Amino acid sequence: MAEVVTGAKNCIGVGCPKDAGALQCPTCLKLGKESSFCSQDCFKRSWSEHKSVHKSGSIALHNPFPTFPYTGPLRPIYPLSERRTVPESIPHPNYAKTEGGNPNYKFAARNSITCLDKKQQAGMRKVCRMAREVLDVAARELKPGVTTDYIDEVVHKECIKRDSYPSPLNYSGFPKSVCTSLNEVICHGIPDQRMIREGDIINLDVTLYHGGFHGDLNETYYIGEKALKDRESVRVVETARECLEEAIKLVKPGMAFKDPGTVIEKHAKSKGCGVIRTYCGHGINSLFHCAPNIPHYDKNKAVGIAKPGMTFTIEPMISLGSFRDKTWPDDWTSVTLDGSRTAQFEHTLLVTEDGVEVLTARLADSPGGPVEMPPELKADGEGAANGASDK
C-alpha cells in the first residue's frame, strides 16, 4: 500500500519537501499565524524570505478550510497567487470575461454532434499539438520542492508563447490555467502553495485555445524514485494508462459511445481498481465541452455512435478504492471518498474514415511514459484480490 501520513503538514521552508515538525516561527505565533518548519536549520535558511509574512497585511501560508473533513492526507495551502493575465492580442474564448466564467453554451440535442470539415480538423491538429508541447514542458518541471502554483505559471507562460489562451482560466470561474491533481485528487485540483513531494503522483490537465479550437489532454506522473517503487502507485497509474489505451482501440466510425466504458471498467477491475463515475469524456472543438458524453464505466446510458470528423476526449479516472467522490469547499477539487490514490490519462481523438487519430499523442521525447507493472499484476484477473470498493 502507498504510504499514508494522516494529517501531516508541509514544512513551509523555502524549497523544502519535508513534513513539518513542532517548530514554529515565534513571530508568527505572536501574530496568530500558522508557520511550521521541519527543523531549526530549515527555519534559518528560509528566514530572509519568510520574514516578509510578518509585514502588515501579509497572509501566512494556511489551510483555508481547517474544519473540513478531508478524506485523505492532502491539504490545500493558500493564499492563491493573483489571477494571471492573458494579452488582449491573443483571442479569448467567450467565457474568459463573462460573469463567473459562464460559457453560455447553447447545447444541441444529444444526437446532434458536430463533424468537422478538413479545415477545421487541421485547426484541431494544430492546437492539440501545441497542448502536447505545453504539457511536456510543464512535466519536465515536476520535482520535489516546486509548488503546483509554479507549474501553473509555467503552463500559463507557455500558452502565451504560442499565442494561445489557457482554456481552464475562468472557465465556470476556475481560477488557474491548469489543473494539478495530486494523490487522492481525482481531477480539477487548483494550483496553490503546496510543494510537490518525493513519492507523490500528480496529474497535469492542460487545455489550449488557439485558432478558434480547444485541445485537451492530461497525464499522471511519478515524483521521484519513491513513487516509482510504490507498488500501489504504479498499479493505479499504469492501470489508468492502459484503460485509455484499450478504449482508444475501439474508436472508429460506428463505435457506440457507451462501449468505451465497458472496456475500461473490465480492465480496471482486472487490476483491482475502481472507475470514477462522476466525470466523463466529452466532445471538444470550438467549444471546450460539448456532445457527446463518453462515460468510463460499464452499463452506462450514453447514446449515439462515432462518425468521421467528430472530435472528443476519453479520460478515464481510476482509483485504488471507491469510485465515489467528494468535493472540497473550493467547489472544484474532487477527491476519492475513501482517500485512496487515483490516476487519470486523457487524449483528444479525431474519428477518421477508417479509425482514429490521436491528436494529442506523445512525442518521441515526451517525459513520463509507461513503467513496468508489478509482475503479479500483469495478467488479467491477477491483482484483483484486493478488489475495488463500491462503497
N, C-alpha and C positions, 0 to 999 in steps of 0.2 A: 504494500500500500504506500501511497505517497505520504511524505512527512507532513504532519499537521501540527501547527503551533497555534492552538486556540487562543484568540485574544491578544496575540503578540503585537507589539508596537514597533514601528520602524524607528531606528535611530535617525535623528534629523541632522546629523553631522554631514558636512559637505562631501558628496560623493561616497557616503558610507552605506553599504548594502546590508549591514548587520541589524539584528534586533536591538531595541533599546534596553538598557538596564534600568536601575533605580536612580541613576544620576540625573538631576535636573538643573537647569540654569538657575542660580539663586536670584538673579534679577527678574527673570520671568516669573518665578514663584511670587515675588513681591507684587508683580503686576497682574497676577491671576492668570497667567498664560501657561499653557502646557508646552514643555520642551524637554524631551527625554533623549539622553545620549547613551551610547554603549560603554563609554569609558572617559576618564579624565583626559587622556591624550587626544581623543577624538574631539572633545569639547574645546580644548586649547587650539587644536588645528583649525577648527571651524569658527573660532571667535570673531575674526575680522569681518566675516560675512554675517554671522548670527546676530551680532550686536545691533544690526540695523532694525531688528524687530522690536527693539526697546524704545524706538522713537515714537513720539506721539502719533497716534493714528495707525501705526503698524499693526498688522494682524499676524499672530504666530500661526505656524502650521497646526492644523487641528482637524479632528473628525467632526464634520458638520451635523451628523446625526447620531450623537453619543448614546441615545436611548433606544435606537432601532435594533430589533432582534436579528442581527446578521446570521446568515446560515452557515458561513464559513469563516476562516481567519482573515480574509481580506477586508481592509477598511479604506474608505476614501480619505484623501489628505488634501484639505483646502488651505488657503484660498485658491480658486481657479485663476489662471492668468487672464488678462484682459482679452476680449474677443479680437482675433486677428482680422486685419482688413485685406480686401482684395481691390486692386486698382480698378477704377471705373472703365479703363480701356479694355478690360477683359469682360466679355459677355457674361452676364449673370443669369442663372435660371430664375423663373418668375417668383419663386418663394424667397429669394435672397433678401428682399426688403419688405416683404409683407408682414403684417402683424402676427407674431407668433410663428412665422415661417410657414404659414398655411399655403400649400401649393395650389389650392383652389382647382383641383383636377375635376374635369367633367368626365366621369367614367362611362365608357360604353358598356353594352351588355357583355356578360361574361364570355359569350361565344363570339364576340366581335374583337378580334385580335389583329393588330397591325402587322402586315407583311411588308418589309422594307424592299424598295427597289435597289438596283445596283449602286446608284449614287449614295443612297442612304446607308447601304451596307458598308461602303468604303468609309463613310464617316464614322460608323461604329468600329470598324477595324482600327482607325487612327486613334480614337480616344481610348480604346481598350489597350492598345499598345502603350500609350502614354501612362495609363493607370498601372500597368505591369511595371514600367520603368520606375514610377514613383514608389510603389510598394517595395521593390527591390532595394532602392536607395535607403528607405526607412529601415528595412530589415537588417541592413548592414550596420546600422547604428545601435542595434539591440545588444546591450551588455549590462552586467550588474553595475548599479550606481547611477545610471541615467534615469531621468524621470519620464513618465509617459507624456507629460507636457512637452518635454524636449522632442519626443517623437512627433508630437502634433506640430511643433514648429518646423521640423524637417519636412514633413508632408506638405504643410502649407506653402513653404518656400519653393519646394519642387513643383508644385502645381502652378505657382505664379511663373516660374521659369518657362513653363510650357504654355503660357498664355491660357491657362485653364482655371476654372473655378472648382474648389474642393466641394463636391456635391453635398456632403453631410452638413456643412456650415449653415446654420439657421434652418435646416430642413425640419419643419414642425418644431422649431425652437432649439434644435440640438446646438450646443454652444461651441463645438470644436470642429476641426477639419478632418478628423479621422476617429474611428472607434478603436480603443485599445482595451481588449478584454483578457484579463489575467485569471488563470487558475479556475475558480468556480464561476467566473463570469461567462455567461452563455454568449452574450452579444451586447452591443451598444454601450460598452464601457466608456466613460468620459475621461479623457486625459487630465491628470491632475499632478500633484506634487509627490505622489508615491514613487519611490525609486524601485526600479526593476531589480530583482534579487536572483542570485545564483539558485537554480532549482525551479524557477518559475517556468510556466508555459504561457505564451502570450499570443493572442490573435490580433492581427492588424487588418482592419477592414477599410480599404481605400476605394473611393469613387471620384472620378473626374468628370467635369462638364466642359466639353470643348466642341466647337463647330455645331452646336445645337443638339449634341448627343451625350449621354452618360455612359461611362464604362466602369464596371463594378467587379471587384474581386477581393478575396481575403485568404490568408493562410495563417496557420498556427506554427509557432517557432519554439524551440527549446532554448532555454537560457543556461548555458554552461554545461559542463560535464555532469554536474549533479542531476540535472533534468534528464540528460541522455541515459543516465544509469538508473533512473527511477522507472521500474517496470510498469507501474500503473500509468505514469505519464505517457510513456511510449505506447502503451496499449490503447489509450483513448485517442492520442494524436494520430497514430497510424491507422486506427480503425476509421476515424473521420476521413482521413485522406483516401483510404480505399473505398469507402462508401460513395464518395463523389466520383471516383474513377469508374466504379461499377455502374453508377447511374448514367454517366455520360455515354457508356457503351450502348445504351438503349436509344439514344436520341437520333431520330431520323423522321422523315415525313410519315405520318400515320401513327406515331407514338402517342398513346393516351397520356394526358398529364397526370393521371393517377398512378401510372406504372412506376416511376422512379421511387416512390415511397415504399412500394412492395420490396424492391431490390435492396434499398437502403436499410430498412428495418431488419430484413432477413440477415444481411451481412453483419449489422451491428449486434444483433442477438447472438450470432455465432461466436462473437468475441466477448460476450458477457457485458455488453454495453447497452445503454438506453438511447432513445431518439427523442429529442425535444420536439414537442408538437405545437407550441405556441406560434412559431415563426416558420415561414416557408420561402421557397424560391419565388421569383416574380418576373414579370415582363419588364423590359428596360429598353429604352430607345431615346426619343426626345423627352420622355418622362422618366423620372428616377424610379418610380414604381407604377406598374400598370398590369393589366391582364396579360398572360394568365397567372394564376396562383399555382404553385407546384409544391404540395406538401411532401414531407420527407418520411412519413410513416405509412404503414400498411392500412388497408381498408378505409382510405380517405375518399372524399366525395368530389374530388376535382373533376371538372367537366372539360371537354374539348380535346382536340388532337393537334399535334405539331404539323406545321406546313412550312414549305420553303420560304425563307425570308423573315421568319419570326426570330426574335432575339429575346432571350430570357436567362435568368440565373438558376442554378441549382446550388444549394449551400447548406448541406446537412450539418446539424449541430448535435454532437454525440456526447453523452455523459457516461461516467463510470457508475452512476447510480440512477436516481429517479429521473423520469422525463419531465417532472413538474418543475415549475419555475416560480420565482418571486422577484419583484422589482423594488429596488431601493427607493427612498424618498426623493431622489433626484428625478424620478419619473422616466428614467432611461435604462439604468444599469440593471440587466436581467441576470439573475444568478440561479443556480440549481437549488431546489428546495432543501436538499439534504447536505448542501455544501460540498458535494463531490466535484472533482475536476471535470472540465468539459473542453472540447476542441471543435473547431469548425474549419471548413475549406469551401471556397466559392469560386466559380468561373462564370463569365458571361459567354453564352453559347449562341451561335447562329445556325439555324437549320438550313442545310443545303438541299439540293435536288436529290441527293442520294445518301445523305448522312448528316454530319455535324462538323462545324468548325469551332474550335475553342479559341475565342477571340483574345482571351487573357492568358494564353498558355505561357508556361515558364520558359525563360530563355536559357541558353546554354550556361550562362554564368549567374543565374538567379540563386540567391542564398537560400539556405534551408534545404528542403527536399527530403525524400523518404529515408528512414533509418530502419535497420533490421528489427522486425518484430521478435519478441522473445520466442524461442523455438516451440514451446508448448502452445503458443497462440497462433501459429501459422496455419494449422489445418482447421477447416471449418468444423465447428462443433466443439473444438477443444478450447479451453479457457473460459467456457460459459458456466463453469461450476459456481462461480460467484454470483452469476445471474444479474441482470439489470432489474432494479427495483421498480415496481409500478406504484409505489406509494406517493 
